[in-house]
């Protein structure tokens, strides 16, 4: 997908929300609801707070480590050649010869266009 990079803020929000929810549900399952008086609120509140903080920090850290391995300029040049409503599948292969032959055979009925390298795509070559 084009523009599928997740920012650290987005990952922090997602991680914090998931961490808070998982911790609250985990504490409830472990018996926090059986605590007397306001113990339930304190236990679940503390769990949500800690889970949210840990999940948010983990999400932000993970977002900084995620990298697709492709340069943005390469993806942008390929995106410029795409027509609206036509998806792209970008693969990084170690053995191109056998894999490309197999892809050509399997994707032929779908009228797929193959670009053999992103360098060729940005130069306007390599389309079959």
Beta strands, then each sheet from edge to edge (+ up, - down):
end
